[in-house]
Amino acid sequence: DLGLPKIPRRIECYDISNLNHQLTTGSMVVWQNGKNEPSEYRRFRIKHKRNERDDLRSLTEVLSRRLKHLPRLAKQEGRKKWSIPDLIMIDGGITQFNTALRILNKLKTKYRIRNLELGIKN
């Protein structure tokens, strides 16, 4: 139980990947009405210095770019509107969670955010 007021219809999951500390990309995977929606998946090429491995900076860039497509913000900036997520999940720990929360607060959104930590713990 995630403690949400209703079952989320659209879930967006984010992850930052690095290859040899050079090629950094962010990914967004979408589940809608209980099914994965590959046509909604997005890959974000990280624009800050490519030789700089900084997951938090990359996460900030990815979420900021994605959230600019929320209907209210997209209309103001003339961007394409994307659907509003009911739940945003971030691969990482408390630092990534706090980074995502700071971005949402900066944009003055009303969206709740939960943390998802993937991986095996010893």
Residue pairs with C-beta under 8 A, 6 or more apart in sequence:
2 8
2 87
2 114
4 86
4 87
4 112
6 86
8 85
8 86
8 87
9 32
9 33
9 86
10 30
10 31
10 32
10 83
10 84
10 85
10 86
10 87
11 30
11 31
11 32
11 85
11 86
11 87
11 88
11 89
12 28
12 29
12 30
12 66
12 85
12 87
12 88
12 89
13 28
13 29
13 30
13 31
13 88
13 89
13 90
13 91
13 116
14 26
14 27
14 28
14 59
14 62
14 63
14 66
14 88
14 89
14 90
14 91
14 100
15 26
15 27
15 29
15 91
15 118
16 24
16 25
16 26
16 46
16 55
16 58
16 59
16 62
16 91
17 24
17 25
17 26
17 27
18 24
18 53
18 55
21 51
21 53
22 50
22 51
23 50
24 46
24 50
24 53
24 58
25 43
25 44
25 45
25 46
26 43
26 44
26 46
26 58
26 59
26 61
26 62
27 41
27 42
27 43
27 44
28 40
28 41
28 42
28 43
28 44
28 62
28 66
29 36
29 41
30 36
30 37
30 40
30 41
31 37
32 40
32 83
40 83
42 66
44 61
44 62
44 65
44 66
46 58
46 61
46 62
47 61
48 54
48 57
48 58
48 61
55 92
55 96
56 95
56 96
56 99
59 90
59 92
59 96
59 99
59 100
60 99
60 103
63 99
63 100
63 103
63 104
64 103
64 107
66 82
67 73
67 103
67 104
67 107
67 109
68 74
68 77
68 79
69 79
69 80
69 81
69 82
70 81
70 82
70 84
70 107
70 109
71 81
71 84
73 79
73 107
74 80
74 81
74 82
75 81
84 111
85 111
87 112
87 113
87 114
88 100
88 111
88 113
88 114
89 114
89 115
89 116
90 96
90 97
90 100
90 113
90 115
90 116
91 116
91 117
91 118
92 115
92 117
93 115
93 117
94 115
96 115
97 113
97 115
100 113
101 113
104 111
104 113
